[in-house]
C-alpha cells in the first residue's frame, strides 16, 4: 500500500511543526520538505542573541537540523531546492536545485510555508558594500563579522521595528556609534502606543542611540562601499547600514496559480485551504485570522505559524473540517536595553488599520506594596489596555518595566482570546505574595483603573 505524499515548502516554524504533527498523527505518510536555502532552519528571532555572544554557537540557532530526521524513513529534507511552480492539474511541484537541474515531485497534500523576505529600500546605493539585511544565517554571520571589525565605527539602522531595535542594541553593545532612522513618527510605533514608546525613546537616547524619526531615505552614499545615508534633510556617516525596513511575502512564484491579495499575501479560507485543491498555506506569507480584529491580517510570528500548522495537519484528510481555525491573538515581546515589554492583540495603530473602534487606558504603578522601597525590588510597571468602548471586551494590551514581567502578556493573550471584559480582568483571581506582587495584581489594578476606580 503506497503512502500518502505530503510535500512541505519552507523549513521555518510552520514547516517544522508540520513535520512534527504529521509524524505524531499518521503512520502512512511520505513527507518531503523543500528549503531554498542552504542552512536549515535558522531562527532570525535569535539573531540578536547570536550577535551579542549569548548563544552556544551560530549553528545551534535553528529549529532543527536535517539530520534530526535521518533515522525516520518517512521524512526527507531537501535544502538548496527552490520550488518554482505548482502544477495543480497534475498535482506536482517543479523544483530547481543549485545546479539548475529541474525536477517534478508529486504530492497528495501540499503545505505552503514559504515565509517572507526582508525589504531592501529601492534607493540609489542599496547594492553598495556594507549595506546589509538582517534576516537569515548568511546575513547574521556577515553582520557579526562587521560588528567585530574595529574599522566599522558608525552603524546606521534603517527601520525602528523589532528587528531594527535588536540591531541597534547589538551594535551599541559592540561599541559602535548607532543611529536609527525611521519614516514613521516613533520607534516601535506599530506595536506600542505613544505612552510607552516615549519611555523607550528616552531610554534609547540615554544609552547613546540616536533616534531620528520622520526620516525619508534618499540615497546610500559611497563608491563601492557605503560611506553615509542621505535623507531629505541630513547625511549620516555610515560604515555599516543594516536595513530592517519590513518584509514582503515570498510569493512571487505563486502569482497566477494561488490566490493572493494585492500585496502578495496568500489568501486562505477558514480552514487554511487555498483556492487549489489539497493545497494549504500557513505562516508569515499568509493572512491570519485575528480574533480581536475579527479580520484577516498579516501576523509574522512563529507562534502563529506553529498553531496554523497544528490545525492544518490535524484536519489534513477532512474535506471540510468540523471546525474552522479559531484564529490567533498575536503576541510578542522585546527587550530594549534595561526595559522589557510584551504586547498582545490590538493597539491604536492596528485597530485603526482594521477599522476597529477601541478605547484605551494607561496605568503606571509599582509592582509590589508601598512598604517595599521603590527601586530594583519594587519597580515601576506600565500597563496599557485596549477594549471595545461599548462591550468592554478586551482587544489588546501591553506591559512594560525594567523588571521582566513579560509573562503577564500571556494572561492578557488568554483574556483576549476568550473575549473577557475589563470587568472580568478587574476581578480575576490572581495570587498575592508581597515578594512578588500587590494585594491586587498589577493587571487587576490596571483594569480597575480603566473602569475609573481609585488606586490604593
C-alpha positions in Angstrom: 0.0 0.0 0.0 1.5 3.3 -1.1 2.0 6.1 1.4 0.2 9.5 1.1 2.7 12.0 -0.3 2.8 15.2 1.8 5.0 18.0 0.4 6.0 21.0 2.6 7.5 24.1 1.2 9.7 26.1 3.7 11.7 24.9 6.7 11.0 27.5 9.2 8.5 27.3 12.1 5.5 26.3 10.0 7.4 23.6 8.1 9.0 22.2 11.2 5.7 22.0 13.1 4.0 20.4 10.1 6.6 17.5 10.1 6.2 17.0 13.9 2.4 16.9 13.7 2.4 14.6 10.7 4.7 12.1 12.4 2.7 12.3 15.6 -0.7 11.7 13.9 -0.1 9.5 10.9 2.0 6.4 10.1 1.3 6.1 6.4 2.7 9.4 5.1 5.7 10.1 2.9 7.0 13.6 3.8 9.2 15.7 1.7 10.3 19.2 2.8 11.9 21.6 0.3 14.0 24.5 1.5 15.5 27.0 -0.9 18.4 28.0 1.4 21.5 26.0 2.4 21.0 26.4 6.2 18.0 24.6 7.8 16.4 26.3 9.6 17.9 29.5 11.0 15.8 31.3 13.6 16.1 35.0 12.7 14.4 35.9 16.0 17.5 34.5 17.7 19.9 36.7 15.7 20.4 39.4 18.4 21.4 36.7 21.0 23.9 35.4 18.5 25.3 38.9 17.8 25.7 39.5 21.5 27.5 36.2 22.1 24.6 34.8 24.1 24.2 31.5 22.3 26.2 28.3 22.3 27.0 28.5 18.6 25.6 30.1 15.4 24.9 26.6 14.1 22.6 26.0 17.1 20.3 29.0 16.3 17.8 26.8 14.4 14.6 24.9 14.8 16.1 21.6 13.6 18.8 20.1 11.6 18.1 17.8 8.6 20.0 15.1 10.4 17.4 15.2 13.1 15.1 13.1 10.8 17.8 10.9 9.2 16.5 7.8 11.1 12.9 8.4 10.0 12.2 6.7 6.7 9.0 8.8 6.3 10.9 12.2 6.1 13.2 13.6 3.5 14.6 17.2 3.9 15.9 18.7 0.7 17.7 22.0 1.2 19.1 24.0 -1.7 15.9 23.1 -3.6 13.8 26.0 -4.8 10.2 25.3 -5.5 9.3 27.4 -8.5 5.9 26.2 -9.6 2.7 24.3 -8.6 1.2 22.2 -11.4 -2.2 21.8 -9.9 -3.7 19.8 -12.8 -1.0 17.1 -12.3 -0.6 17.6 -8.5 3.1 18.1 -8.9 5.6 20.8 -8.0 8.6 21.9 -10.1 11.8 22.2 -8.1 15.2 23.6 -9.2 18.4 22.7 -7.3 21.7 24.7 -7.1 23.0 23.1 -10.2 19.9 24.4 -12.1 18.5 20.9 -12.5 14.7 20.9 -12.7 12.6 18.0 -11.4 8.9 17.4 -10.7 7.7 15.9 -7.5 4.2 14.5 -6.9 2.0 15.5 -3.9 -1.3 14.3 -2.5 -1.3 17.1 0.0 0.8 20.3 -0.3 1.5 22.7 2.7 2.9 26.1 1.8 5.0 27.7 4.5 7.1 29.9 2.1 7.6 32.8 4.6 8.8 36.3 3.9 11.8 38.1 2.7 13.3 41.4 4.0 12.8 44.5 2.1 15.7 46.4 0.6 14.9 50.1 0.1 14.7 50.9 -3.6 17.1 53.8 -3.4 20.4 54.5 -5.1 23.3 52.7 -3.4 21.4 49.8 -2.0 23.9 47.5 -3.7 26.9 49.1 -2.1 29.3 47.0 0.0 28.3 47.0 3.8 24.6 47.6 3.1 23.1 44.5 4.8 19.7 43.0 5.6 19.0 41.4 8.9 17.5 38.0 8.3 18.9 34.5 7.9 22.1 32.7 8.6 24.3 34.4 5.9 23.3 37.9 7.0 23.8 37.0 10.7 27.3 35.9 10.2 28.2 38.8 7.9 26.8 41.4 10.5 28.7 39.6 13.3 32.0 40.0 11.4 31.4 43.7 10.8 30.5 44.3 14.5 33.8 42.7 15.5 35.7 44.8 12.9 37.3 47.9 14.7 37.3 49.8 11.4 33.5 49.9 11.5 32.6 52.7 13.8 29.3 54.2 12.6 26.3 51.9 12.2 23.0 53.2 10.8 19.9 51.1 11.2 17.0 51.7 8.7 13.8 50.9 10.5 12.8 51.0 14.2 10.6 47.9 14.5 11.7 44.9 16.5 14.5 43.9 14.1 15.8 47.4 13.9 15.8 47.8 17.7 17.6 44.5 18.1 20.2 45.5 15.6 20.7 48.9 17.3 21.2 47.3 20.7 23.6 44.7 19.5 25.6 47.3 17.6 25.8 49.6 20.6 26.9 46.8 22.9 29.6 46.1 20.3 30.9 49.6 20.9 29.6 51.3 17.7 28.1 54.7 17.2 24.5 53.9 16.4 21.8 55.9 14.6 18.2 54.6 13.9 16.3 56.1 11.0 12.6 55.5 10.5 10.0 57.2 8.3 7.2 57.0 11.0 6.9 59.3 13.9 8.2 57.0 16.7 10.1 53.7 17.0 8.0 50.6 17.6 5.0 52.6 16.6 3.2 49.6 15.1 3.5 47.7 18.3 3.0 50.2 21.1 1.2 53.4 21.7 3.0 56.7 22.4 2.8 56.4 26.2 5.2 53.5 26.1 7.3 54.5 23.1 8.0 57.9 24.7 9.6 56.0 27.6 11.7 53.8 25.3 12.9 56.7 23.1 14.3 58.4 26.1 15.9 55.2 27.2 17.5 54.6 23.8 18.9 58.1 23.8 20.2 57.7 27.3 22.1 54.6 26.1 23.7 56.6 23.3 21.5 55.5 20.4 20.5 58.4 18.2 16.8 58.1 17.1 15.7 60.0 14.1 12.0 59.8 13.1 10.2 61.1 10.1 13.3 60.3 8.1 12.9 59.8 4.3 15.9 57.9 2.9 17.0 59.3 -0.4 20.3 57.5 -1.0 23.1 55.3 0.3 26.2 57.3 -0.5 29.6 55.8 -1.4 31.8 54.5 -4.1 31.9 50.7 -4.0 31.4 50.8 -0.2 28.8 52.8 1.8 30.0 55.9 3.5 26.8 57.6 4.5 23.0 57.5 4.5 21.4 60.6 3.0 17.9 61.7 4.0 15.8 64.7 2.8 17.4 66.8 5.5 20.7 65.3 6.6 23.5 62.9 5.9 24.6 60.3 8.5 28.2 58.8 8.3 27.8 55.1 8.0 30.4 52.3 7.8 27.7 49.7 8.0 24.0 50.0 7.1 21.5 47.4 8.4 18.2 47.5 6.7 15.3 46.5 8.8 12.5 48.2 6.9 9.9 45.4 6.9 9.3 42.3 5.0 7.3 41.1 2.0 5.7 37.7 1.3 7.8 35.3 -0.6 5.0 34.6 -3.1 6.1 35.9 -6.5 6.4 32.3 -7.7 2.7 31.7 -6.8 1.3 34.5 -8.9 -1.4 33.3 -11.3 -1.7 30.0 -9.5 -2.5 30.6 -5.9 -4.9 33.4 -4.9 -3.1 36.4 -3.5 -4.2 39.8 -2.3 -2.9 43.0 -3.9 0.2 43.0 -1.7 1.1 39.3 -2.3 -0.2 37.7 0.9 -1.7 34.2 0.4 -5.5 34.1 0.7 -7.0 31.1 2.6 -10.5 30.1 3.7 -11.5 29.5 7.3 -9.8 26.0 7.1 -6.5 27.4 5.9 -7.1 26.0 2.4 -6.0 27.9 -0.7 -8.0 28.1 -3.9 -6.3 25.0 -5.1 -7.5 21.5 -4.1 -5.3 19.9 -1.4 -3.1 22.9 -1.1 -2.9 24.6 2.3 -1.0 27.7 3.4 0.4 28.7 6.8 2.8 31.1 8.4 4.2 34.5 7.6 3.2 34.7 3.9 -0.5 34.3 4.7 -3.3 36.5 6.0 -4.0 35.2 9.5 -7.4 35.5 11.2 -7.0 37.9 14.2 -9.6 37.2 16.9 -9.6 40.8 18.4 -9.7 42.4 14.9 -12.2 39.9 13.6 -10.3 40.3 10.3 -7.5 38.6 8.3 -4.2 40.5 8.6 -0.5 39.7 8.2 0.9 38.5 11.5 4.5 37.3 11.1 5.1 35.4 14.3 6.4 31.9 14.9 3.6 31.3 17.3 1.0 31.9 14.6 2.8 29.6 12.1 3.0 26.7 14.6 -0.6 27.0 15.6 -1.7 27.0 12.0 0.4 24.0 11.2 -1.0 22.1 14.1 -4.6 22.8 12.8 -3.9 22.0 9.2 -2.2 18.7 9.9 -5.0 17.7 12.3 -7.6 18.2 9.7 -5.5 17.3 6.6 -7.6 14.4 5.5 -11.0 16.0 6.1 -12.6 17.5 3.0 -14.5 20.0 5.2 -13.2 20.1 8.8 -15.8 20.1 11.5 -14.4 23.3 13.0 -12.7 26.3 11.3 -9.3 27.5 12.5 -10.1 29.5 15.7 -7.6 32.3 14.9 -4.9 33.9 16.9 -4.4 36.9 19.1 -0.8 37.8 18.1 1.6 38.4 21.0 5.2 39.4 21.1 7.9 40.7 23.5 11.2 42.6 23.3 13.9 43.9 25.5 15.2 47.4 24.8 18.4 47.6 26.9 17.1 47.8 30.5 13.4 47.7 29.6 11.3 44.7 28.8 7.9 44.9 27.2 5.3 42.5 25.8 2.1 43.2 23.8 -0.9 41.2 22.8 -3.7 41.8 20.4 -4.5 45.2 19.0 -3.2 48.7 19.7 -4.3 52.0 18.3 -2.4 51.5 15.1 -3.5 48.0 14.3 -7.1 48.7 15.4 -7.2 51.7 13.0 -5.8 49.5 10.2 -8.6 47.0 10.7 -11.2 49.7 11.4 -11.9 48.5 14.9 -13.2 51.0 17.4 -11.4 50.8 20.8 -10.9 52.7 24.0 -7.5 52.7 25.8 -6.4 53.1 29.4 -2.8 53.6 30.6 -1.7 52.8 34.1 1.6 53.2 35.8 2.3 52.0 39.3 4.6 49.8 41.5 4.8 46.1 41.1 4.7 45.4 44.9 3.2 47.0 48.0 4.2 50.5 49.1 6.1 49.2 52.1 8.7 47.7 49.8 11.1 50.5 48.9 10.8 51.7 45.3 13.7 50.6 43.2 15.1 47.3 41.7 12.9 45.2 44.1 9.8 47.3 43.6 10.0 48.7 40.1 7.5 50.9 38.2 5.3 48.9 35.8 3.3 50.4 32.9 0.1 48.6 31.6 -2.0 49.7 28.7 -5.3 48.1 28.0 -7.4 48.4 24.8 -11.1 47.4 24.8 -14.3 47.8 23.0 -15.9 51.1 24.2 -19.4 49.6 24.5 -19.0 45.9 25.5 -15.7 46.4 27.3 -14.4 43.2 25.7 -10.6 43.2 25.8 -9.0 43.7 22.4 -5.3 44.3 23.3 -2.8 45.2 25.9 0.9 45.9 26.6 3.1 45.8 29.7 6.5 47.4 30.2 9.0 47.6 33.0 12.7 47.4 33.8 11.7 44.2 35.7 10.9 41.3 33.5 7.2 40.8 33.8 6.6 40.0 30.1 4.9 36.7 31.0 1.9 38.8 32.2 1.2 39.4 28.5 0.3 35.7 28.3 -2.5 36.4 30.7 -3.7 39.2 28.5 -3.5 37.0 25.4 -5.7 34.4 27.1 -8.2 37.0 28.2 -8.3 38.4 24.7 -8.6 35.0 23.1 -11.6 34.2 25.3 -13.2 37.6 24.9 -13.1 38.5 28.6 -14.1 42.0 29.6 -12.3 44.7 31.5 -14.6 43.9 34.4 -13.5 40.2 34.2 -9.9 41.2 34.4 -10.5 43.7 37.3 -12.0 40.8 39.4 -9.8 37.9 38.2 -8.4 35.8 41.0 -4.6 36.0 40.9 -2.3 35.1 43.8 -0.8 37.6 46.2 2.5 37.4 48.0 4.4 40.6 48.7 7.7 39.1 47.5 6.1 39.1 44.0 3.2 41.4 43.6 0.4 43.5 45.3 -2.8 42.6 47.1 -4.4 43.2 43.7 -2.2 42.0 40.9 -0.9 44.7 38.5 -3.4 43.5 35.8 -6.2 43.7 38.3 -5.2 47.3 39.2 -4.8 48.3 35.5 -8.3 47.0 34.7 -9.8 48.7 37.8 -8.1 51.9 36.7 -9.6 51.5 33.2 -13.0 51.4 34.9 -12.3 54.6 36.8 -11.7 53.1 40.2 -9.1 54.7 42.5 -5.8 53.0 43.2 -4.7 52.2 46.7 
